[in-house]
Every structure is written in structure tokens, then in C-alpha cells.
Amino acid sequence: MNLKQLRYFLVVAEEKQITSAAERLYIAQPPLSYQLKQLEKELGAQLFKRTAHGVELTDAGQILQSYATEILSLAQNARNQVHKTISGELGTIAIGMASSSTGLIPMPSFQNLIKFYPEISFDIYEDNTFGIIDKLEKKTIDLGIVRTPYNRNGLNAKTLTTEKMMAVTVDPELRKKKQLYIKDLANQPLIIYRRFEDIFNQTFAHHGFKPFYAVKCDDSRTAITWAKRKMGIALVPESIATTYAKKIMIPVKHANWITHLQLVWRKDEQVTPLMDKIIKSIS
């Protein structure tokens, strides 16, 4: 029994005539009759009985009709799903997201993608940048959204944002300023996202002073929380400050204090059609 035989069987059942069924199928009558006989032979049952006006289904034929309809429907669905999968219109994409990307993802481009391809779903894994890269190496995720700086060995990258560093503070005197300079941070209790420490140290050393880090942490949101509780000035990327502390953030004027969010994926991993759609959609 094959799909062609089942399709022929259903057309004959609908038409109730071999001749009209053959015309509808664009085949000659003998090949159609042969396929029906082969189907009956395999099932060991008569599927049609002749009448004065053509043919009708037997009891066995009526049972097969319901199954054949379901089988052909499933086969069509399978073809559609496979096509959608290989064309990137269906499937689940595993994305790792650094905590500091919370305010930016999902982007409008994601929403547009889902609008046109509603059968795409996402598995989101949240971690810091180094945890995301580790998940990429272990193939737990397909794509990662991370923040510079990081080791790009073995990774492709697409830059999503270019951001200044912002100072988050509740100090009324500092909040009078439109922007802060490095000298304004001297002798101030600073709250930093630990992975930026080397960049900050280089800058402060260049300006001839040693900073006081009142708090070091591994999440920009934690830094902002401590700043709001008057524990110091939090130095965090612009996007995360805009999301969680827009009313108490001040730009820090320094050309080297720039960070990027980047979309990354393994160089040695084949980019699937779905991954390709995601990569192209993010801008």
C-alpha cells in the first residue's frame, strides 16, 4: 500500500465511477483499475462493489476511506513541515542572552519575523557573557547575545549596539551635571560590573589616580540596585541604564569607554536556515 494507491482509492470513492476518476487523475482507466486491484490484494478485502451507475464502497472500503483520508492529510502535513524546516520557517532556536541585553531583546525585527513565520519558537538561556560563550562551546545553544569585551576565538560576530558607559547615581550634586568626566569619578565610591574592571583600571591609571571600588558584582542590574541604595556610583552600559535607571543616569565622557552587544555563533557550526533567518533579521 502506498500514498498513490490511497489517493487513487479516495478519488474513485468520491467519483463513484472508474472512468470519471481516471479523467480527474489524468491517467488511463486500466492503470487505475490495476492499482485498485493491487490495493485490494494487499489488504485481502474487496473495497468496491459494482452498481448500475458505477461503484460503491463496501464495508471494508468505508473503513479504509477514513484511514486513507487521515494518512494523506498527515503525509501532506509532513511535507509542509519538512519544507518549512529546511527553509527556516519552522523550528526552535536556542539563544543565550547576557543579562545586560534584557532591555534590547527581543528587537522589533524579532516581532516582524514571528509575524511572518509564527511557527518559530525560542528557547532562551540567560547567563553572563562568559556563561553564554561556554554554552556555545558545549552546543547547548545555537546563538548567543554577549557584551564586549570577550574572547572571539572560534566565533562569528554581528554587532547589535554601540553604547557609552553611564553613571547611575542618586547624588544630587552629581545629578546637576549633564555629563561626567573621569576626574569627576576620583575619590568617589564606584560600583562596577566586574568584567569591565581592567578597562576602568587602565583609564584611571592613565589619569593618575587609583579608584575606590565600593562594590564589584557580576550583573549590571545588581550594580544599579546598589547605586539606588546610595552605596556609590554604578558604571554600566547605556542600554541597561536606560532600562532600569533612566531618571538617574548621567553619560560619562570618555572615548575608550565604549561597549557593544554582539550576536555570536560558532565558526565551525553549520548555519541552519532558521539560524540564518535569525541572524539576518537582527539589526
MOLIN-V306152 format. One line per field, one symbol per residue. ss: DSSP state (H for helix, E for strand, - for the rest). burial: I if it has 9 or more other C-alpha atoms within 8 Angstrom, else O. A space follows every 50 residues. Layout:
BEGIN
ss: ???
burial: ???
END
This chain:
BEGIN
ss: --HHHHHHHHHHHHH--HHHHHHHH---HHHHHHHHHHHHHHH----EEE E--EEEE-HHHHHHHHHHHHHHHHHHHHHHHHHHHH----EEEEEEEEHH H------HHHHHHHHH---EEEEEEEE-HHHHHHHHH-----EEEEE--- ----EEEEEEEEEEEEEE-----HHH--EE-HHHH---EEEEEHHHHHHH HHHHHH-----EEEEEE--HHHHHHHHH----EEEEEHHHHHHHHHHHEE EE-----EEEEEEEEE------HHHHHHHHH--
burial: OOOOIIIIIIIIIOIIIIOOIIIOOOIOIOOIIOIIOOIIOOOOOIIIIO OOOIIIIIOIIIOOIOOIIOOIOOOOOOOOIOOIIIIIIIIOIIIIIIII IIOOOOOOIIIOIIOOIOOIIOOOIIIIIOOIIOIIOOOOIIIIIIIOOO OOOOIIIOIIOIIIIIIIIIOOOOIOOOOIIIOOIIOIIIIIIOOOIOOO IOOIIOOOOOIOIIIIIIIIIIIIOIIIOIIIIIIIIIIIIIOOIOOIII IIOOOOOIIIIIIIIIOOOOOOIIIIIIOOIIO
END
